[in-house]
Amino acid sequence: MCSVKRGAWRRKLALFQSFGLSEGEVIKAFKTQPMLFLSADETIKKKLLFLLDELKLGISDVIAQPVVLSYSLENCILPRCAVLSVLMKEGKIRRDIKLLPALLGNSTVFSTRYVVRHADDVPDVVKAYEGKIKFEGFRHDT
């Protein structure tokens, strides 16, 4: 908390509490991922809203893995979601996959697990990973 001023800390705490988290949960997340608190409030809010509203993740699941909030929404989370969506559409992964564990990990792990493994059968995964196919939500129709 040394590099986060008291006012900024209180603002971040209030932001996380507005999503239903307790002070203890926020402190635990801070201890796990302190750099998260250097992000702008709007950036944190945008990521949380996407994870909760669009991906339907639970706030307790997200805050248990606060590293996901350090990932870039545009350059990491959205392309990974696009890859997973393409693979779901093609029947290569189950639609009920646990999204948060699938999104976590470094780019090499994700790429090996979801892009390289399926690139020959489903060339669109490469395009999705490169951002050429945009994530438009997980559709439950086939």
N, C-alpha and C positions, 0 to 999 in steps of 0.2 A: 504494500500500500504506500510505500515511500514515494513513488513517482506519480501516484494518483492523489490529487489534492482532495481535501475533505469534502468540498462542495461537489466535485465530480464524483467522488465515491458515493455520496448520498443520492445524487442524481441517478447513477447506475443502479444502486440498490432499489430506489423507487421504481425505476424502469422494470427491473426483473420482478419486483413484487407486484407490479401491475399485471403481470402474466400469471399471478397466483403462487409465486414462490415465497418461501419464508426467508428471513434473514440468514438463518443457518444454512439453507440450501445454497444461497448466493455466496456466502463465505466459503463453503466447501468448493464450489465451482471456481472461485477466485484462487484458492490454494492450488487447485489442479491446473488451471489455465490462467495465470495472472495477466498475460498479455491481452486477454480478451477485454479487460477493463480499459485498455488504451484505445479501443475502437470507438468511433463516434456513436452517440446514442441512436441516431437514425439508422446507422448501419446494423447495429444489433437488433433494433426493432424490426427492420426489413427482413433480416434473416429469420428471426423468431416467427414472424407472421407467415413467412413462406413455409417454414418447417411445420408449423402448427396447422395453418389453414389449408395450404395446398397439399402437403404430404400427409396431413392428418396424424402427425406424431404427437405423443403426449409430452407436455412440458417437463414432467419428471424424467422421462427418457432422454430428452434433449439435454437437460441440465446435468444428468448423470454422465454425459459424454460432452462436456463443454468444448472440446477441441473442434467439434463440428461448427461451432460459431466463429472459429478463427479462419475457417475456409472461405475463400472468395465465392460469393453467390454466383456471380457471372462467369467466372473462369474455372470453377471447380464443381460446385453443387449442381448447377443447372446442366452442364454437359454430362455429368454422371447420371443425373436423372433422365436425360435424353437417351443415354445408352441403355439404362435399365428399362425404359419404356419401349424402345425398339426391340429389345430381347423378349420382353413380355408379349408384345404384339406378335412376334415370330414363334412364340411358344418355347423359347430356349431357356427361360427361367419362369418360375411360378409367379403368378400375380400376387400371391400372398407372402412374397419374400419380405423378410424383416429389413425395411429400408435403411434404418439408421446404421446397423452393422455393415450393410452393403456400401453405404456412402463413406464410411470411415476408412482410414488407412492412407498411405501415401500413394502417389500417382502410379508408381510401378506396380504395387500390389493390385490396385483397381484395374489398371490396364491389362495386366496378365490375366486376372480372374475373369474379366468381362469383355474386354476388347480383343486382345490377341487370340484368346480361346475361340471366339466366335467370328473372327474377321473373315475367314474363308466362306463360311456358310451364310453369314449375314453382313455383307459389306457396309450396310448403313450404320453399323456400330462405330466404324471408324469415322464416318462423316459426323455422327452424333457427338463423338468424343472431341472432334475438332471444332465443334460448334456450328457446323454447317447444317445440321438438323436441330431445330430448336425444340426444347421441352415444352409440350403443350398440355401436360397433365397425364396422369395415369388413367387411361380409359378402361372401363370394365367390360366394354363390348368386344366381341371377337371379330 
